[in-house]
């Protein structure tokens, strides 16, 4: 019995040494809603040190900001009216209209996508942000107009019939379920 306990403790110690704890990614998926509407991202949001990061383009464009990537300085530049936000990649400082602001977690690249701190960006654009930990949900309230992108249609084979891809549920984040256009079903039902 003592030998089994020693073996289990040794294996646990080896696992701990070989796979050190990383607090970059949350075990559960993070959901983001703006004015009650769910946002879908091509790169799932991540939790880094208690801060949620999301793909830059989606969050800025949903709130009507123009966003661009400045390659020379590795900086996200977003503008909306008189507001200008600059978020350099991997820096703990950003600027809003030229005024420096500290960041708890910097913008970063993950899987080829640039992720930005959601609370910082949302509040800079005039939103109220609430974290609901029990649901792993970021709830954003925005007084302005929002533009929620709809799922894109992709061709099956060249110019043939199109399929619509619709993101589904939390358990299937990142998985899209193809739906056939309604004409296909109409033809089937008419027979």
Residue pairs with C-beta under 8 A, 6 or more apart in sequence:
23 48
23 49
24 46
24 47
24 48
25 46
25 47
25 48
26 46
26 47
26 136
28 136
29 44
29 45
29 136
29 170
29 171
29 173
30 44
30 45
30 46
30 47
30 52
30 136
30 137
30 138
31 38
31 135
31 136
31 137
31 138
31 170
32 38
32 39
32 41
32 45
32 52
32 54
32 118
32 137
32 138
32 140
33 39
33 137
33 138
33 139
33 140
34 62
34 63
34 127
34 140
34 141
34 142
34 146
34 148
35 140
35 141
35 142
35 146
37 146
37 148
39 54
39 58
39 59
39 62
39 148
40 149
40 151
40 167
41 54
41 55
41 58
42 55
42 58
42 113
43 55
43 110
43 111
43 113
43 115
44 173
44 174
45 52
45 53
45 54
45 115
45 118
45 138
46 52
46 53
46 110
46 115
47 53
48 105
48 108
49 104
49 105
50 104
51 104
51 105
51 117
51 118
51 119
52 117
52 118
52 119
52 131
52 138
53 105
53 107
53 108
53 110
53 115
53 116
53 117
53 118
54 115
54 116
54 118
55 113
55 114
55 115
55 116
56 67
56 69
56 76
56 78
56 87
56 107
56 114
56 115
56 116
56 121
57 67
58 149
59 116
59 118
59 121
59 122
60 66
60 67
60 78
60 121
60 125
61 67
61 147
61 149
62 146
62 147
62 148
62 149
63 80
63 122
63 125
63 127
63 142
63 144
63 146
64 80
64 144
64 145
64 146
64 147
65 78
65 79
65 80
65 83
65 85
65 125
66 78
66 79
66 80
67 76
67 77
67 78
68 76
68 77
68 78
69 75
69 76
69 77
69 114
70 76
70 77
73 88
74 88
74 89
74 90
75 86
75 87
75 88
75 89
76 85
76 86
76 87
76 88
76 89
76 107
76 114
76 116
77 84
77 85
77 86
78 84
78 85
78 87
78 121
79 85
80 125
82 97
83 96
83 97
83 124
83 125
84 95
84 96
84 97
84 98
85 94
85 95
85 96
85 121
85 124
85 125
86 94
86 95
87 94
87 103
87 106
87 107
87 116
87 120
87 121
88 94
88 106
88 107
89 106
89 107
89 108
89 109
89 114
90 106
90 107
90 108
91 103
91 106
91 107
92 102
92 103
92 104
92 105
92 106
93 100
93 101
93 102
93 103
94 100
94 101
94 103
94 107
94 120
95 101
96 124
101 120
101 124
103 117
103 120
104 117
105 117
106 117
107 114
107 115
107 116
107 117
108 114
108 115
109 115
118 129
118 138
118 140
119 129
119 138
122 129
122 140
122 142
123 129
125 142
125 144
126 142
126 143
126 144
127 140
127 141
127 142
128 140
128 141
128 142
129 138
129 139
129 140
129 141
130 138
130 139
130 140
130 141
131 137
131 138
131 139
132 138
132 139
151 164
151 165
151 166
151 167
151 176
152 165
153 162
153 163
153 164
153 165
154 162
154 163
154 165
155 161
155 162
155 163
156 162
156 163
161 180
161 181
161 184
162 181
163 178
163 179
163 180
163 181
164 178
164 179
164 181
165 176
165 177
165 178
165 179
166 176
166 177
166 179
167 173
167 175
167 176
168 175
168 176
168 177
